[in-house]
Amino acid sequence: MNLDDRVSEISPLKPSHSDQGRNTMSTTRRQSKEKIEESCFRHNLLTILTIASVAGGVILGFILKGSKSEWTKREITYVQFPGDIFLRMLKMLIVPLLVSSIVSAIGSLDLSLSKKIGFQSIAYYAATTSMAVLQGIFWVMLIHPGKIMSQEEQTASVHQETRPITTVDTILDLIRNIFPANLIEATISTYRSVLIPPKALPNSTVSVPDMTLWEIKSEMVEGSNVLGLVAFSVAFGICIGKLGPTGKPLLNFFDSLGEAVMLMTNWVIWLSPMGVLFLVASKVLELDDFGVIVGRLGMYFLTVVLGLFVHGFVLLPLMYSLFTRQLPFQFTMNMGQAIITAFGTASSSASLPISMACLEENNKIDVRVSRFVMPIGATINMDGTALYEAVAAIFIAQLKGIQLSFGQIAAVSVTATMASIGAAGIPQAGLVTMVMVLDTLGLPADDVSLIIAVDWLLDRFRTTVNVLGDAYGAGIVAKLAENDLEILSSNGTVEAGKVPNDEWHTTSM
């Protein structure tokens, strides 16, 4: 090697072998970092778009509201149309998803394990619902948002037509709906008692105030009897499990049906940003007076939201961490798409397909748990609704200047828990069962009109907590049943944690 070559080899302008190695490592790290960032963005793209659609819906709603002095109901319907289509597509999937999920989940489990998971789920639902009611009562008694209204203010409040019904009839209807007389009819309608006041005597104009003396009839109202479908699916799944090999073809059918519906769900989910955008915009257009929220009902609104926030983002995550020994932050972030959809649609049933997809694909919850726990939770576990009804009933009593005894408060807690179970997973169903809680305090059903102005917005917050509570329940039950599920899988009964192998996921393109 000559002198020029040696000088060239050690020249600072020419990188040495070690420099080349460092440059290569630096380039690799940079490329790896870029891939991670790109993967993170693609993974959360749908959630980001859906969150943006909520903000965009509010902005669009106020822009449209300011463009003209008054919007007719027909014009608002036109704005809501894309969101209504999205909501109808989600509701279309509820019945086949609910039935196939519960039947396949229970049918694939050992009967003793099904009992164990079922009891754990019910125990979780009872504990969290009771906790939500007690917490709501604590906040409303502490903050005392209700200021006694004058007679003029009560007269000026918006009148809300309510259906005459007693608490006993409501509970009996709840039990009747658990046992539908016609399964096909239960997919489209729900049983409901109707009280008909007796005709006044010819020489008397006095009405009969005691509704227990009214004539009782029944009617079928629009809306799936979810409670009855859940009860049938649980019983049917147990029967298939006990049949053993004979029931395997039927179990395979429900497995395939569930996978097909989940695939359809993953397609529909990509429409959620557009649907949520127009649903939120239409609700802003329907808002008559924003001053009501920050006025007389402002403290009531803040009390409910505070209770919901503490329950959904403090107490439930703490319970999740206590049972799973894991931090709840990643779990909650992975449920982001379901949370935003619940807020946009105000329906825990409509959010069910998305919630299950987020649990299985993002949080890797075993499908035998998620498809067992979530449909039942969406039907009977209504933490947000229970908290809201307890706060609302006591708030109305405060407005009326009624001093509640300990016995009355205890009655509210029990009734609010029962009413939340009876509330179907549809928008503003809690307002209907609110009459049951008011009856406990001896308040007329018409007093619901005192809170109707802000119910549409609170409905979205409480639905979000309902969905989040169901998801945490599935995570806790999955952890508690983890060893049993592994033993069952090792015996070759079913593939654990099986997720549809398709390219349409809720969090990536």
Secondary structure, 3 states (H helix, E strand, C coil): CCHHHHHHHCCCCCCCHHHHHHHHHHHHHHHHHHHHHHHHHHHCHHHHHHHHHHHHHHHHHHHHHHHCCCCCHHHHHHHHHHHHHHHHHHHHHHHHHHHHHHHHHHHCCCHHHHHHHHHHHHHHHHHHHHHHHHHHHHHHHHHCCCCCCCHHHHHHCCCCCCCCCCHHHHHHHHHHHHCCCCHHHHCCEEEEEEEECCCCCCCCCCCCCCHHHCEEEEEEEECCCHHHHHHHHHHHHHHHHHHHHHHHHHHHHHHHHHHHHHHHHHHHHCCHHHHHHHHHHHHHHHCCCCHHHHCCCHHHHHHHHHHHHHHHHHHHHHHHHHHHCCCCHHHHHHCHHHHHHHHHHCCCCCCHHHHHHHHHHCCCCCHHHHHHHHHHHHHHCCHHHHHHHHHHHHHHHHHCCCCCCHHHHHHHHHHHHHHHHHCCCCCCHHHHHHHHHHHHCCCCHHHHHHCHHHHHHHHHHHHHHHHHHHHHHHHHHHHHCHHHHHHHHHCCCCCCCCCCCCCCCCCCC
